[in-house]
Amino acid sequence: MNHLQTLETGIEDIVFVSFKEDWLINNNGLVNLDAKTNEQIHEGYMNTPKKPLGS
């Protein structure tokens, strides 16, 4: 994970979310999610257009 966020990849923030356990880890650290925020993130993720592998 240390090497994912580089100038070459263009990745600015990496986010890990547990919808089951209600937490999020990103550049700002670990955050406990309330039900509303968990739902908003989940809906946003589920509505993200899928890209074909290798794109």
PDB file with one MODEL, atoms N, CA, C and O in Angstrom:
MODEL        1
ATOM      1  N   MET A   1       0.808  -1.184   0.000  1.00  0.00           N
ATOM      2  CA  MET A   1       0.000   0.000   0.000  1.00  0.00           C
ATOM      3  C   MET A   1       0.859   1.258   0.000  1.00  0.00           C
ATOM      4  O   MET A   1       0.437   2.302  -0.498  1.00  0.00           O
ATOM      5  N   ASN A   2       2.043   1.162   0.548  1.00  0.00           N
ATOM      6  CA  ASN A   2       2.906   2.343   0.599  1.00  0.00           C
ATOM      7  C   ASN A   2       3.214   2.903  -0.772  1.00  0.00           C
ATOM      8  O   ASN A   2       3.402   4.111  -0.917  1.00  0.00           O
ATOM      9  N   HIS A   3       3.268   2.051  -1.782  1.00  0.00           N
ATOM     10  CA  HIS A   3       3.691   2.491  -3.111  1.00  0.00           C
ATOM     11  C   HIS A   3       2.531   2.761  -4.062  1.00  0.00           C
ATOM     12  O   HIS A   3       2.766   3.111  -5.219  1.00  0.00           O
ATOM     13  N   LEU A   4       1.297   2.612  -3.615  1.00  0.00           N
ATOM     14  CA  LEU A   4       0.145   2.884  -4.480  1.00  0.00           C
ATOM     15  C   LEU A   4      -0.038   4.366  -4.734  1.00  0.00           C
ATOM     16  O   LEU A   4      -0.446   4.768  -5.824  1.00  0.00           O
ATOM     17  N   GLN A   5       0.259   5.171  -3.744  1.00  0.00           N
ATOM     18  CA  GLN A   5       0.004   6.608  -3.825  1.00  0.00           C
ATOM     19  C   GLN A   5       1.274   7.331  -4.262  1.00  0.00           C
ATOM     20  O   GLN A   5       2.034   7.842  -3.439  1.00  0.00           O
ATOM     21  N   THR A   6       1.485   7.362  -5.571  1.00  0.00           N
ATOM     22  CA  THR A   6       2.669   8.012  -6.123  1.00  0.00           C
ATOM     23  C   THR A   6       2.250   8.980  -7.215  1.00  0.00           C
ATOM     24  O   THR A   6       1.112   8.939  -7.682  1.00  0.00           O
ATOM     25  N   LEU A   7       3.148   9.836  -7.615  1.00  0.00           N
ATOM     26  CA  LEU A   7       2.856  10.774  -8.697  1.00  0.00           C
ATOM     27  C   LEU A   7       2.543  10.049 -10.000  1.00  0.00           C
ATOM     28  O   LEU A   7       1.728  10.519 -10.794  1.00  0.00           O
ATOM     29  N   GLU A   8       3.188   8.906 -10.223  1.00  0.00           N
ATOM     30  CA  GLU A   8       2.988   8.178 -11.474  1.00  0.00           C
ATOM     31  C   GLU A   8       1.581   7.605 -11.588  1.00  0.00           C
ATOM     32  O   GLU A   8       1.031   7.547 -12.688  1.00  0.00           O
ATOM     33  N   THR A   9       0.985   7.177 -10.469  1.00  0.00           N
ATOM     34  CA  THR A   9      -0.340   6.564 -10.524  1.00  0.00           C
ATOM     35  C   THR A   9      -1.458   7.597 -10.504  1.00  0.00           C
ATOM     36  O   THR A   9      -2.566   7.314 -10.958  1.00  0.00           O
ATOM     37  N   GLY A  10      -1.186   8.780  -9.988  1.00  0.00           N
ATOM     38  CA  GLY A  10      -2.209   9.808  -9.896  1.00  0.00           C
ATOM     39  C   GLY A  10      -3.198   9.597  -8.761  1.00  0.00           C
ATOM     40  O   GLY A  10      -4.184  10.326  -8.658  1.00  0.00           O
ATOM     41  N   ILE A  11      -2.950   8.619  -7.918  1.00  0.00           N
ATOM     42  CA  ILE A  11      -3.846   8.336  -6.794  1.00  0.00           C
ATOM     43  C   ILE A  11      -3.549   9.331  -5.676  1.00  0.00           C
ATOM     44  O   ILE A  11      -2.415   9.443  -5.210  1.00  0.00           O
ATOM     45  N   GLU A  12      -4.588  10.051  -5.256  1.00  0.00           N
ATOM     46  CA  GLU A  12      -4.420  11.050  -4.202  1.00  0.00           C
ATOM     47  C   GLU A  12      -4.880  10.555  -2.843  1.00  0.00           C
ATOM     48  O   GLU A  12      -4.347  10.980  -1.818  1.00  0.00           O
ATOM     49  N   ASP A  13      -5.864   9.663  -2.820  1.00  0.00           N
ATOM     50  CA  ASP A  13      -6.399   9.179  -1.557  1.00  0.00           C
ATOM     51  C   ASP A  13      -6.851   7.736  -1.740  1.00  0.00           C
ATOM     52  O   ASP A  13      -7.525   7.414  -2.718  1.00  0.00           O
ATOM     53  N   ILE A  14      -6.491   6.885  -0.820  1.00  0.00           N
ATOM     54  CA  ILE A  14      -6.910   5.489  -0.816  1.00  0.00           C
ATOM     55  C   ILE A  14      -7.875   5.330   0.350  1.00  0.00           C
ATOM     56  O   ILE A  14      -7.593   5.761   1.468  1.00  0.00           O
ATOM     57  N   VAL A  15      -9.015   4.707   0.077  1.00  0.00           N
ATOM     58  CA  VAL A  15     -10.043   4.574   1.102  1.00  0.00           C
ATOM     59  C   VAL A  15     -10.419   3.107   1.264  1.00  0.00           C
ATOM     60  O   VAL A  15     -10.710   2.419   0.285  1.00  0.00           O
ATOM     61  N   PHE A  16     -10.411   2.635   2.512  1.00  0.00           N
ATOM     62  CA  PHE A  16     -10.911   1.307   2.856  1.00  0.00           C
ATOM     63  C   PHE A  16     -12.125   1.512   3.750  1.00  0.00           C
ATOM     64  O   PHE A  16     -12.071   2.269   4.719  1.00  0.00           O
ATOM     65  N   VAL A  17     -13.227   0.830   3.418  1.00  0.00           N
ATOM     66  CA  VAL A  17     -14.462   0.987   4.182  1.00  0.00           C
ATOM     67  C   VAL A  17     -14.972  -0.382   4.595  1.00  0.00           C
ATOM     68  O   VAL A  17     -14.974  -1.325   3.804  1.00  0.00           O
ATOM     69  N   SER A  18     -15.403  -0.478   5.839  1.00  0.00           N
ATOM     70  CA  SER A  18     -16.127  -1.659   6.291  1.00  0.00           C
ATOM     71  C   SER A  18     -17.567  -1.244   6.540  1.00  0.00           C
ATOM     72  O   SER A  18     -17.868  -0.575   7.529  1.00  0.00           O
ATOM     73  N   PHE A  19     -18.462  -1.645   5.633  1.00  0.00           N
ATOM     74  CA  PHE A  19     -19.873  -1.338   5.816  1.00  0.00           C
ATOM     75  C   PHE A  19     -20.445  -2.158   6.958  1.00  0.00           C
ATOM     76  O   PHE A  19     -21.366  -1.715   7.644  1.00  0.00           O
ATOM     77  N   LYS A  20     -19.910  -3.336   7.163  1.00  0.00           N
ATOM     78  CA  LYS A  20     -20.387  -4.226   8.225  1.00  0.00           C
ATOM     79  C   LYS A  20     -19.994  -3.704   9.604  1.00  0.00           C
ATOM     80  O   LYS A  20     -20.798  -3.738  10.536  1.00  0.00           O
ATOM     81  N   GLU A  21     -18.758  -3.221   9.734  1.00  0.00           N
ATOM     82  CA  GLU A  21     -18.244  -2.776  11.036  1.00  0.00           C
ATOM     83  C   GLU A  21     -18.286  -1.258  11.223  1.00  0.00           C
ATOM     84  O   GLU A  21     -17.903  -0.756  12.280  1.00  0.00           O
ATOM     85  N   ASP A  22     -18.750  -0.524  10.206  1.00  0.00           N
ATOM     86  CA  ASP A  22     -18.937   0.931  10.280  1.00  0.00           C
ATOM     87  C   ASP A  22     -17.657   1.725  10.543  1.00  0.00           C
ATOM     88  O   ASP A  22     -17.612   2.561  11.445  1.00  0.00           O
ATOM     89  N   TRP A  23     -16.610   1.453   9.740  1.00  0.00           N
ATOM     90  CA  TRP A  23     -15.400   2.255   9.849  1.00  0.00           C
ATOM     91  C   TRP A  23     -14.856   2.559   8.462  1.00  0.00           C
ATOM     92  O   TRP A  23     -15.197   1.899   7.479  1.00  0.00           O
ATOM     93  N   LEU A  24     -13.998   3.578   8.407  1.00  0.00           N
ATOM     94  CA  LEU A  24     -13.358   4.016   7.179  1.00  0.00           C
ATOM     95  C   LEU A  24     -11.923   4.397   7.504  1.00  0.00           C
ATOM     96  O   LEU A  24     -11.662   5.045   8.517  1.00  0.00           O
ATOM     97  N   ILE A  25     -10.995   3.996   6.646  1.00  0.00           N
ATOM     98  CA  ILE A  25      -9.594   4.410   6.768  1.00  0.00           C
ATOM     99  C   ILE A  25      -9.218   5.114   5.469  1.00  0.00           C
ATOM    100  O   ILE A  25      -9.420   4.579   4.379  1.00  0.00           O
ATOM    101  N   ASN A  26      -8.662   6.336   5.601  1.00  0.00           N
ATOM    102  CA  ASN A  26      -8.171   7.073   4.431  1.00  0.00           C
ATOM    103  C   ASN A  26      -6.935   7.860   4.843  1.00  0.00           C
ATOM    104  O   ASN A  26      -6.319   7.563   5.867  1.00  0.00           O
ATOM    105  N   ASN A  27      -6.568   8.866   4.046  1.00  0.00           N
ATOM    106  CA  ASN A  27      -5.377   9.660   4.366  1.00  0.00           C
ATOM    107  C   ASN A  27      -5.486  10.366   5.710  1.00  0.00           C
ATOM    108  O   ASN A  27      -4.472  10.711   6.317  1.00  0.00           O
ATOM    109  N   ASN A  28      -6.704  10.581   6.173  1.00  0.00           N
ATOM    110  CA  ASN A  28      -6.911  11.267   7.443  1.00  0.00           C
ATOM    111  C   ASN A  28      -6.912  10.333   8.650  1.00  0.00           C
ATOM    112  O   ASN A  28      -6.963  10.797   9.789  1.00  0.00           O
ATOM    113  N   GLY A  29      -6.857   9.036   8.415  1.00  0.00           N
ATOM    114  CA  GLY A  29      -6.823   8.072   9.509  1.00  0.00           C
ATOM    115  C   GLY A  29      -8.085   7.227   9.579  1.00  0.00           C
ATOM    116  O   GLY A  29      -8.794   7.057   8.587  1.00  0.00           O
ATOM    117  N   LEU A  30      -8.354   6.696  10.776  1.00  0.00           N
ATOM    118  CA  LEU A  30      -9.489   5.818  11.031  1.00  0.00           C
ATOM    119  C   LEU A  30     -10.664   6.627  11.541  1.00  0.00           C
ATOM    120  O   LEU A  30     -10.513   7.458  12.437  1.00  0.00           O
ATOM    121  N   VAL A  31     -11.842   6.383  10.968  1.00  0.00           N
ATOM    122  CA  VAL A  31     -13.054   7.104  11.354  1.00  0.00           C
ATOM    123  C   VAL A  31     -14.168   6.096  11.586  1.00  0.00           C
ATOM    124  O   VAL A  31     -14.362   5.187  10.780  1.00  0.00           O
ATOM    125  N   ASN A  32     -14.899   6.250  12.680  1.00  0.00           N
ATOM    126  CA  ASN A  32     -16.118   5.475  12.891  1.00  0.00           C
ATOM    127  C   ASN A  32     -17.239   6.140  12.121  1.00  0.00           C
ATOM    128  O   ASN A  32     -17.397   7.359  12.183  1.00  0.00           O
ATOM    129  N   LEU A  33     -18.024   5.349  11.390  1.00  0.00           N
ATOM    130  CA  LEU A  33     -19.102   5.878  10.578  1.00  0.00           C
ATOM    131  C   LEU A  33     -20.433   5.769  11.312  1.00  0.00           C
ATOM    132  O   LEU A  33     -20.744   4.745  11.922  1.00  0.00           O
ATOM    133  N   ASP A  34     -21.219   6.856  11.239  1.00  0.00           N
ATOM    134  CA  ASP A  34     -22.585   6.758  11.735  1.00  0.00           C
ATOM    135  C   ASP A  34     -23.423   6.122  10.625  1.00  0.00           C
ATOM    136  O   ASP A  34     -22.958   5.982   9.494  1.00  0.00           O
ATOM    137  N   ALA A  35     -24.646   5.743  10.948  1.00  0.00           N
ATOM    138  CA  ALA A  35     -25.492   5.026   9.990  1.00  0.00           C
ATOM    139  C   ALA A  35     -25.734   5.837   8.724  1.00  0.00           C
ATOM    140  O   ALA A  35     -25.721   5.280   7.626  1.00  0.00           O
ATOM    141  N   LYS A  36     -25.956   7.146   8.857  1.00  0.00           N
ATOM    142  CA  LYS A  36     -26.237   7.996   7.700  1.00  0.00           C
ATOM    143  C   LYS A  36     -25.028   8.064   6.765  1.00  0.00           C
ATOM    144  O   LYS A  36     -25.178   7.919   5.552  1.00  0.00           O
ATOM    145  N   THR A  37     -23.834   8.283   7.318  1.00  0.00           N
ATOM    146  CA  THR A  37     -22.623   8.372   6.497  1.00  0.00           C
ATOM    147  C   THR A  37     -22.326   7.035   5.839  1.00  0.00           C
ATOM    148  O   THR A  37     -21.941   6.989   4.671  1.00  0.00           O
ATOM    149  N   ASN A  38     -22.503   5.945   6.581  1.00  0.00           N
ATOM    150  CA  ASN A  38     -22.303   4.604   6.033  1.00  0.00           C
ATOM    151  C   ASN A  38     -23.213   4.404   4.828  1.00  0.00           C
ATOM    152  O   ASN A  38     -22.771   3.907   3.792  1.00  0.00           O
ATOM    153  N   GLU A  39     -24.482   4.786   4.955  1.00  0.00           N
ATOM    154  CA  GLU A  39     -25.442   4.624   3.867  1.00  0.00           C
ATOM    155  C   GLU A  39     -25.066   5.482   2.661  1.00  0.00           C
ATOM    156  O   GLU A  39     -25.163   5.024   1.522  1.00  0.00           O
ATOM    157  N   GLN A  40     -24.634   6.729   2.901  1.00  0.00           N
ATOM    158  CA  GLN A  40     -24.243   7.625   1.808  1.00  0.00           C
ATOM    159  C   GLN A  40     -23.051   7.064   1.035  1.00  0.00           C
ATOM    160  O   GLN A  40     -23.040   7.083  -0.196  1.00  0.00           O
ATOM    161  N   ILE A  41     -22.063   6.574   1.748  1.00  0.00           N
ATOM    162  CA  ILE A  41     -20.875   6.010   1.093  1.00  0.00           C
ATOM    163  C   ILE A  41     -21.261   4.755   0.321  1.00  0.00           C
ATOM    164  O   ILE A  41     -20.825   4.560  -0.814  1.00  0.00           O
ATOM    165  N   HIS A  42     -22.072   3.912   0.930  1.00  0.00           N
ATOM    166  CA  HIS A  42     -22.493   2.667   0.278  1.00  0.00           C
ATOM    167  C   HIS A  42     -23.265   2.960  -1.008  1.00  0.00           C
ATOM    168  O   HIS A  42     -23.015   2.329  -2.035  1.00  0.00           O
ATOM    169  N   GLU A  43     -24.198   3.906  -0.961  1.00  0.00           N
ATOM    170  CA  GLU A  43     -24.966   4.275  -2.153  1.00  0.00           C
ATOM    171  C   GLU A  43     -24.053   4.840  -3.237  1.00  0.00           C
ATOM    172  O   GLU A  43     -24.206   4.511  -4.413  1.00  0.00           O
ATOM    173  N   GLY A  44     -23.107   5.688  -2.844  1.00  0.00           N
ATOM    174  CA  GLY A  44     -22.164   6.243  -3.812  1.00  0.00           C
ATOM    175  C   GLY A  44     -21.320   5.168  -4.464  1.00  0.00           C
ATOM    176  O   GLY A  44     -21.076   5.205  -5.670  1.00  0.00           O
ATOM    177  N   TYR A  45     -20.875   4.213  -3.669  1.00  0.00           N
ATOM    178  CA  TYR A  45     -20.060   3.110  -4.193  1.00  0.00           C
ATOM    179  C   TYR A  45     -20.881   2.245  -5.150  1.00  0.00           C
ATOM    180  O   TYR A  45     -20.403   1.876  -6.222  1.00  0.00           O
ATOM    181  N   MET A  46     -22.101   1.927  -4.766  1.00  0.00           N
ATOM    182  CA  MET A  46     -22.935   1.059  -5.590  1.00  0.00           C
ATOM    183  C   MET A  46     -23.345   1.747  -6.894  1.00  0.00           C
ATOM    184  O   MET A  46     -23.654   1.063  -7.870  1.00  0.00           O
ATOM    185  N   ASN A  47     -23.354   3.085  -6.934  1.00  0.00           N
ATOM    186  CA  ASN A  47     -23.729   3.825  -8.136  1.00  0.00           C
ATOM    187  C   ASN A  47     -22.538   4.229  -8.998  1.00  0.00           C
ATOM    188  O   ASN A  47     -22.712   4.883 -10.026  1.00  0.00           O
ATOM    189  N   THR A  48     -21.328   3.847  -8.589  1.00  0.00           N
ATOM    190  CA  THR A  48     -20.132   4.153  -9.366  1.00  0.00           C
ATOM    191  C   THR A  48     -20.108   3.290 -10.626  1.00  0.00           C
ATOM    192  O   THR A  48     -20.222   2.068 -10.528  1.00  0.00           O
ATOM    193  N   PRO A  49     -19.963   3.893 -11.807  1.00  0.00           N
ATOM    194  CA  PRO A  49     -19.899   3.090 -13.036  1.00  0.00           C
ATOM    195  C   PRO A  49     -18.725   2.115 -12.979  1.00  0.00           C
ATOM    196  O   PRO A  49     -17.633   2.459 -12.528  1.00  0.00           O
ATOM    197  N   LYS A  50     -18.965   0.934 -13.432  1.00  0.00           N
ATOM    198  CA  LYS A  50     -17.929  -0.106 -13.453  1.00  0.00           C
ATOM    199  C   LYS A  50     -17.071   0.048 -14.696  1.00  0.00           C
ATOM    200  O   LYS A  50     -17.577   0.329 -15.782  1.00  0.00           O
ATOM    201  N   LYS A  51     -15.763  -0.139 -14.527  1.00  0.00           N
ATOM    202  CA  LYS A  51     -14.848  -0.080 -15.657  1.00  0.00           C
ATOM    203  C   LYS A  51     -14.403  -1.503 -15.979  1.00  0.00           C
ATOM    204  O   LYS A  51     -14.197  -2.308 -15.072  1.00  0.00           O
ATOM    205  N   PRO A  52     -14.255  -1.815 -17.259  1.00  0.00           N
ATOM    206  CA  PRO A  52     -13.738  -3.136 -17.633  1.00  0.00           C
ATOM    207  C   PRO A  52     -12.317  -3.309 -17.117  1.00  0.00           C
ATOM    208  O   PRO A  52     -11.566  -2.338 -17.019  1.00  0.00           O
ATOM    209  N   LEU A  53     -11.949  -4.537 -16.788  1.00  0.00           N
ATOM    210  CA  LEU A  53     -10.583  -4.810 -16.339  1.00  0.00           C
ATOM    211  C   LEU A  53      -9.596  -4.384 -17.415  1.00  0.00           C
ATOM    212  O   LEU A  53      -9.848  -4.568 -18.606  1.00  0.00           O
ATOM    213  N   GLY A  54      -8.473  -3.817 -16.995  1.00  0.00           N
ATOM    214  CA  GLY A  54      -7.443  -3.376 -17.912  1.00  0.00           C
ATOM    215  C   GLY A  54      -7.640  -1.978 -18.442  1.00  0.00           C
ATOM    216  O   GLY A  54      -6.875  -1.524 -19.293  1.00  0.00           O
ATOM    217  N   SER A  55      -8.665  -1.280 -17.948  1.00  0.00           N
ATOM    218  CA  SER A  55      -8.920   0.094 -18.424  1.00  0.00           C
ATOM    219  C   SER A  55      -8.057   1.083 -17.700  1.00  0.00           C
ATOM    220  O   SER A  55      -8.135   2.282 -17.968  1.00  0.00           O
TER     221      SER A  55
ENDMDL
END
